Amino acid sequence: MKSLRFKGFGNYIKIHTENATPLVVLEKLSNIEEKLPQQQFIRTHKSYIVNITHIKQVEGNMIKCADKIIPISGSYRQNFEAFIQRKIS
């Protein structure tokens, strides 16, 4: 089961996968972020972490990840851009 994205809300995370119904787990997004492989996942917003292999398009402050539009917040923008530059270099 491949994770596409994680959405945090309070002390819970909704884990979206390729072919399954999203899972909701009791965990903080910051805790899961520490456990994910940094070369494959990037935090784009206080509420979102995305799997970079599923990013289809980046336009302005939005990412199209699979069939969902994910925001890139100002506080994560610089880190996201640096991450993408490292990947394409």
N, C-alpha and C positions, 0 to 999 in steps of 0.2 A: 504494500500500500504506500504510494508516493504522496507526500504532502505537497499541496500547491501553495497554501497560505495559512496563516494563523491570524485570527482576529481576537484581540483581547477585549474583555469588558469586565471591569472590576477584578475580582480574583478568579475569573474563569477565562478559558480560551476555547474558541470554536476552531477546530482543526478541519480544514477543507482538504479532501483528497480527490484523486482522479475519478474513481468509480464508486465511491461509497457516500452514504449520507454523512453529513458533517458530524463530528464527534464533539461533545462539550465536556471539558475536563476542569476540575478544580485545580488551577495552577495560575500563577502570574505570568504574564507575557515575558517579563524580564528574566524570570527563571528559565523558561524554555529557550529564550534567546541565547543564554550562556551554554546550553547543551547542544545546540544545532551546529552543524559544520559551517564555519564562517565563509568558506569559499562557495557555498551553495545557497545560503539564505541571507537576506538583507532586511533590516528594519527600515521601513519607509515612513512610518508614522507612529505616534504613541500607541496606536491600536492595531498596527499591522506589521507582519513579517511575511515576506514572499520568497518563494523558491525561484531563483533567477532563471532556471531552465524553462520556466513557464511564462516568462515575460514576453509578450507578443509585440508590445509597442509602448513607447514612452513619448508623451506629448505634454509639454508644459509641466504642470505639477500632478499629472495623472499617469498611472501605469495600467495597461491592459494586461491582466494576468488570467490566462484561460478565458473565461467568459465574464469576468468581473473587472470593474474599474476600481483601482486602489489609489488613494491619495498619497502624494509625497508632501509631507509637511515641511515648512521652512527649517525647522530644527534638524531634520534628517536629510535635507536636500544635498548639502555639501558632501556628506559621507556617502550618499547614494551615487552622486556623480563621480567621486573618486573611485568608488568600487567598480563602476561600469568602465571607467577609463583603464583600470588595471586589467579588467577582463578582455578588453578589445586590443590592448597593447601587446 
